[in-house]
Amino acid sequence: MGKQDQYRVKPDTDVSVVTKDYIKRRQEVIKDRGLFRAIYWATLAPVTIGLILFIPRVVRVMYRPNGETSLSTDLLILLGLLAFSLGMALVLTGMLISSITRNLVLKEIRTEKLGQYERKAKADTSKALSVLDEASNAEKQLPKCIEYASEWLEQAKNEYKENAFGPFWDKVEGSALNLAAFYSSVEQISENAQVYYGTLKGRKHTFPHFSPRPESLPDPSSVVEDFNSIVRKGQTNFQFASIWEHRKTREVLIAGFKTLGQAVNNLGAAVTSSLSNLESSISSLESSFSYEAGMIRDTIADQVGEIAREQEKTRETFAELKK
């Protein structure tokens, strides 16, 4: 089973969102007063005419002593009944059409929303998997960075013993580049963690906690100490230091530092702090992630309250139109 099948973000199926869209769309239709009033009068007119024609004639016939009726009275009663029946038929037809329209609108909105949720879930799944892969690749680079940085330092020690001033600083710079690569990889993992938890925030999913874990990463402290020690030796030796004075102002791009001097003097501390920053960042993200699960019930309650307020607005709109 691949990661794509094992880990996924589940589509959102929050019905409250669909209901709010339906209420909003219904309000837009209701606010079209011209159409609403036309339907209202088309229904009311036949009923009113039917009652005007029908009721007085029926009363007159009921109170006529001999019970006789004229042809005109019978026709008027018949016309009144037909008009009243037509009005009631329009009322029932309108109710039926309204019910059918309501169901169709709801079905259309649900289908549209669920499609959006499904596409969003697939996109978030791919994004989370991609972030995990990037973090895994960055983790694989860390042991190599430490190994290569250590090898460059061993060569620097040999150059120092042989008083090779220029080559010594070349080897120090080579070690610094590998420590900078270590620092960049850790920063990449930290950024991946933020994107990972940001993608899964508020979503139902089957993804595990972010990996790699900070405690599983290689410890660069011994190499950093060795690096600082070698650099200190070179800077306290007059002959090596004179060469260093010419080199330290050279512009480079190592771990965000602008010059070689800044990089060499501050790189060790930056590498050490990057791991502690990563650990605290992931701990904070996971703590917030767990706290968010406890807030879901309050969020649902807020959504229900908002829907109730929207329904009340709809009823008020109907009341205004009937005035």
C-alpha positions as CSV (number, residue, x, y, z in Angstrom):
1,M,0.0,0.0,0.0
2,G,1.5,3.3,-1.1
3,K,1.5,6.5,0.9
4,Q,-1.2,8.0,-1.4
5,D,-3.5,5.2,-0.2
6,Q,-2.4,5.0,3.4
7,Y,-2.4,8.7,4.2
8,R,-5.0,11.1,3.0
9,V,-7.0,14.2,3.9
10,K,-10.7,13.5,4.2
11,P,-13.1,15.7,2.2
12,D,-15.1,18.2,4.4
13,T,-18.8,17.4,4.6
14,D,-19.9,20.2,6.8
15,V,-23.7,20.5,6.0
16,S,-23.8,23.9,7.7
17,V,-21.8,25.5,5.0
18,V,-24.2,24.1,2.3
19,T,-27.2,25.3,4.4
20,K,-25.7,28.8,4.7
21,D,-25.2,28.9,0.9
22,Y,-28.8,27.8,0.4
23,I,-30.2,30.5,2.7
24,K,-28.0,33.2,1.0
25,R,-29.2,32.1,-2.4
26,R,-32.9,32.0,-1.3
27,Q,-32.6,35.5,0.2
28,E,-31.3,36.8,-3.1
29,V,-34.4,35.3,-4.9
30,I,-36.8,36.7,-2.3
31,K,-35.4,40.2,-2.6
32,D,-36.5,40.3,-6.2
33,R,-39.7,42.0,-5.2
34,G,-41.1,42.4,-8.7
35,L,-41.1,38.6,-9.3
36,F,-42.4,37.8,-5.9
37,R,-45.3,40.3,-6.0
38,A,-46.3,39.0,-9.5
39,I,-46.6,35.5,-8.2
40,Y,-48.4,36.8,-5.1
41,W,-51.0,38.7,-7.1
42,A,-51.4,35.9,-9.7
43,T,-52.4,33.6,-6.8
44,L,-54.5,36.1,-4.8
45,A,-56.5,37.6,-7.7
46,P,-58.4,34.4,-8.7
47,V,-59.1,33.5,-5.0
48,T,-60.5,37.0,-4.3
49,I,-62.6,37.1,-7.4
50,G,-64.0,33.7,-6.6
51,L,-65.0,34.7,-3.1
52,I,-66.6,37.9,-4.3
53,L,-68.7,36.1,-6.9
54,F,-69.4,33.0,-4.9
55,I,-70.2,33.9,-1.3
56,P,-72.9,36.7,-1.8
57,R,-74.8,34.5,-4.3
58,V,-74.8,31.5,-2.0
59,V,-76.1,33.6,0.9
60,R,-78.8,35.0,-1.3
61,V,-79.9,31.6,-2.3
62,M,-79.8,30.3,1.3
63,Y,-82.1,33.0,2.5
64,R,-84.5,33.1,-0.4
65,P,-87.8,31.7,0.9
66,N,-89.0,29.8,-2.1
67,G,-85.4,28.5,-2.9
68,E,-85.7,29.6,-6.5
69,T,-82.6,30.7,-8.3
70,S,-82.0,32.4,-11.6
71,L,-79.8,31.3,-14.4
72,S,-77.5,34.3,-13.9
73,T,-77.1,33.5,-10.2
74,D,-76.2,29.9,-10.9
75,L,-73.6,31.0,-13.5
76,L,-72.1,33.5,-11.1
77,I,-71.9,30.8,-8.4
78,L,-70.2,28.5,-10.9
79,L,-67.8,31.2,-12.1
80,G,-66.9,31.9,-8.5
81,L,-66.3,28.3,-7.8
82,L,-64.1,28.0,-10.8
83,A,-62.1,31.2,-9.9
84,F,-61.6,30.0,-6.4
85,S,-60.6,26.5,-7.6
86,L,-58.2,28.1,-10.0
87,G,-56.6,30.2,-7.2
88,M,-56.3,27.2,-4.9
89,A,-54.8,25.2,-7.8
90,L,-52.2,28.0,-8.3
91,V,-51.4,28.0,-4.6
92,L,-50.9,24.2,-4.5
93,T,-48.9,24.4,-7.8
94,G,-46.7,27.1,-6.3
95,M,-46.1,25.1,-3.2
96,L,-45.1,22.1,-5.3
97,I,-42.8,24.1,-7.5
98,S,-41.2,25.7,-4.5
99,S,-40.6,22.4,-2.9
100,I,-39.1,20.9,-6.1
101,T,-37.0,24.0,-6.6
102,R,-35.8,23.9,-3.0
103,N,-34.7,20.3,-3.4
104,L,-33.0,20.9,-6.7
105,V,-31.1,24.0,-5.4
106,L,-30.0,22.1,-2.3
107,K,-28.9,19.1,-4.4
108,E,-27.0,21.4,-6.8
109,I,-25.3,23.3,-3.9
110,R,-24.4,20.0,-2.1
111,T,-22.9,18.5,-5.3
112,E,-21.0,21.6,-6.1
113,K,-19.6,21.9,-2.5
114,L,-18.8,18.3,-2.2
115,G,-16.9,18.4,-5.5
116,Q,-14.9,21.4,-4.2
117,Y,-14.2,19.6,-0.9
118,E,-13.1,16.5,-2.7
119,R,-10.7,18.5,-5.0
120,K,-9.4,20.4,-2.0
121,A,-8.8,17.2,0.0
122,K,-6.9,15.6,-2.9
123,A,-4.7,18.8,-3.3
124,D,-4.0,18.9,0.5
125,T,-3.2,15.2,0.5
126,S,-0.6,15.6,-2.3
127,K,0.8,18.7,-0.6
128,A,1.2,16.9,2.7
129,L,2.9,13.9,1.1
130,S,5.2,16.2,-0.9
131,V,6.2,18.0,2.2
132,L,7.0,14.7,4.0
133,D,9.1,13.6,1.0
134,E,11.0,16.9,1.0
135,A,11.7,16.6,4.7
136,S,12.8,13.0,4.3
137,N,15.3,14.0,1.5
138,A,16.6,16.8,3.7
139,E,17.1,14.4,6.6
140,K,19.2,12.1,4.3
141,Q,21.6,14.9,3.6
142,L,22.4,15.7,7.2
143,P,24.8,12.7,7.9
144,K,26.7,13.4,4.7
145,C,27.1,17.1,5.6
146,I,28.6,16.2,8.9
147,E,30.9,13.6,7.4
148,Y,32.2,15.9,4.7
149,A,32.6,18.8,7.1
150,S,34.7,16.6,9.4
151,E,36.8,15.4,6.4
152,W,37.5,19.0,5.4
153,L,38.6,19.8,9.0
154,E,41.0,16.9,9.1
155,Q,42.6,18.3,5.9
156,A,42.7,21.7,7.5
157,K,44.6,20.3,10.5
158,N,47.2,18.8,8.1
159,E,47.6,22.1,6.3
160,Y,48.1,23.9,9.6
161,K,50.9,21.5,10.6
162,E,52.6,22.2,7.3
163,N,52.1,26.0,7.6
164,A,50.2,26.1,4.4
165,F,48.4,29.3,5.1
166,G,46.2,29.7,2.0
167,P,45.3,26.0,1.7
168,F,44.4,25.9,5.4
169,W,41.7,28.5,4.9
170,D,40.5,26.8,1.8
171,K,39.8,23.7,3.8
172,V,38.2,25.7,6.6
173,E,35.9,27.3,4.0
174,G,35.1,23.8,2.6
175,S,34.1,22.6,6.0
176,A,32.0,25.8,6.5
177,L,30.1,25.1,3.2
178,N,29.1,21.6,4.5
179,L,28.0,23.0,7.9
180,A,26.0,25.6,6.0
181,A,24.4,22.8,4.0
182,F,23.5,21.1,7.3
183,Y,22.0,24.3,8.6
184,S,20.0,24.8,5.4
185,S,18.6,21.2,5.5
186,V,17.5,21.7,9.1
187,E,15.8,25.0,8.2
188,Q,14.1,23.1,5.3
189,I,12.8,20.5,7.7
190,S,11.5,23.3,10.0
191,E,9.7,25.0,7.1
192,N,8.3,21.6,6.0
193,A,6.8,21.0,9.5
194,Q,5.1,24.4,9.4
195,V,3.6,23.7,6.0
196,Y,2.6,20.2,7.0
197,Y,0.7,21.2,10.1
198,G,-0.7,24.2,8.4
199,T,-2.1,22.0,5.6
200,L,-3.7,19.6,8.0
201,K,-5.1,22.2,10.4
202,G,-8.8,21.8,10.9
203,R,-9.0,18.8,8.6
204,K,-9.9,15.2,9.2
205,H,-7.0,13.0,8.0
206,T,-5.1,9.8,8.5
207,F,-1.6,11.3,8.5
208,P,0.9,10.6,11.3
209,H,2.9,13.1,13.3
210,F,5.5,15.0,11.2
211,S,8.7,13.2,10.6
212,P,11.7,13.3,10.8
213,R,11.7,13.8,14.6
214,P,14.3,16.3,15.9
215,E,15.7,13.7,18.3
216,S,16.4,11.3,15.4
217,L,18.6,13.9,13.6
218,P,22.4,13.5,13.8
219,D,24.2,15.7,16.4
220,P,26.7,18.1,14.8
221,S,28.0,19.5,18.2
222,S,31.4,17.6,18.0
223,V,32.1,18.8,14.5
224,V,31.0,22.3,15.4
225,E,33.4,22.3,18.4
226,D,36.2,21.0,16.2
227,F,35.4,23.7,13.6
228,N,35.5,26.5,16.1
229,S,38.8,25.1,17.6
230,I,40.5,25.0,14.2
231,V,39.3,28.5,13.2
232,R,40.5,29.8,16.6
233,K,44.0,28.3,16.0
234,G,44.2,30.0,12.6
235,Q,43.0,33.4,13.9
236,T,45.5,33.4,16.8
237,N,48.5,32.5,14.6
238,F,50.0,35.7,13.1
239,Q,50.9,34.2,9.8
240,F,47.6,32.4,9.3
241,A,45.7,35.5,10.6
242,S,47.3,37.8,8.1
243,I,45.9,35.6,5.3
244,W,42.6,35.5,7.0
245,E,42.3,39.3,7.2
246,H,42.4,39.4,3.4
247,R,39.8,36.7,3.0
248,K,37.3,37.5,5.7
249,T,35.7,40.4,3.8
250,R,35.2,38.3,0.6
251,E,31.5,38.3,-0.2
252,V,29.9,34.8,-0.1
253,L,26.4,33.4,0.4
254,I,26.8,30.9,3.2
255,A,23.7,30.2,5.5
256,G,22.5,33.8,4.9
257,F,25.8,35.4,5.9
258,K,27.1,38.1,3.5
259,T,30.9,37.6,4.0
260,L,33.2,34.7,4.7
261,G,34.2,36.3,8.0
262,Q,30.6,36.4,9.2
263,A,30.0,32.9,8.1
264,V,33.1,31.4,9.8
265,N,32.6,33.3,13.0
266,N,28.9,32.7,13.5
267,L,28.2,29.4,11.6
268,G,28.8,27.1,14.5
269,A,26.2,28.9,16.7
270,A,23.7,29.0,13.9
271,V,24.0,25.2,13.3
272,T,23.6,24.4,17.0
273,S,20.6,26.7,17.4
274,S,18.9,25.4,14.3
275,L,18.3,22.0,15.9
276,S,16.9,23.5,19.1
277,N,14.7,25.9,17.1
278,L,13.4,22.9,15.1
279,E,12.6,21.0,18.2
280,S,10.7,23.9,19.9
281,S,8.9,24.7,16.6
282,I,7.6,21.2,16.1
283,S,6.6,20.9,19.8
284,S,4.7,24.2,19.5
285,L,3.0,23.1,16.3
286,E,1.9,19.7,17.7
287,S,0.7,21.3,20.9
288,S,-1.4,23.8,18.9
289,F,-2.6,20.9,16.7
290,S,-3.8,18.9,19.7
291,Y,-5.5,22.0,21.2
292,E,-7.4,22.6,18.0
293,A,-9.1,19.2,18.2
294,G,-10.6,20.3,21.5
295,M,-11.9,23.5,19.9
296,I,-13.9,21.7,17.2
297,R,-17.1,21.4,19.3
298,D,-17.1,25.1,20.0
299,T,-16.6,25.8,16.3
300,I,-19.6,23.7,15.4
301,A,-21.7,25.4,18.0
302,D,-20.8,28.8,16.5
303,Q,-21.8,27.6,13.1
304,V,-25.2,26.3,14.3
305,G,-25.8,29.7,15.9
306,E,-24.9,31.5,12.7
307,I,-27.3,29.4,10.7
308,A,-30.1,30.2,13.1
309,R,-29.4,33.9,12.7
310,E,-29.5,33.5,8.9
311,Q,-32.9,31.7,9.1
312,E,-34.3,34.5,11.3
313,K,-33.2,37.1,8.6
314,T,-35.0,35.0,6.0
315,R,-38.2,35.1,8.0
316,E,-37.9,38.8,8.5
317,T,-37.5,39.3,4.7
318,F,-40.7,37.3,4.0
319,A,-42.5,39.5,6.6
320,E,-41.4,42.7,4.9
321,L,-42.5,41.5,1.5
322,K,-46.0,40.7,2.8
323,K,-46.5,44.3,4.0
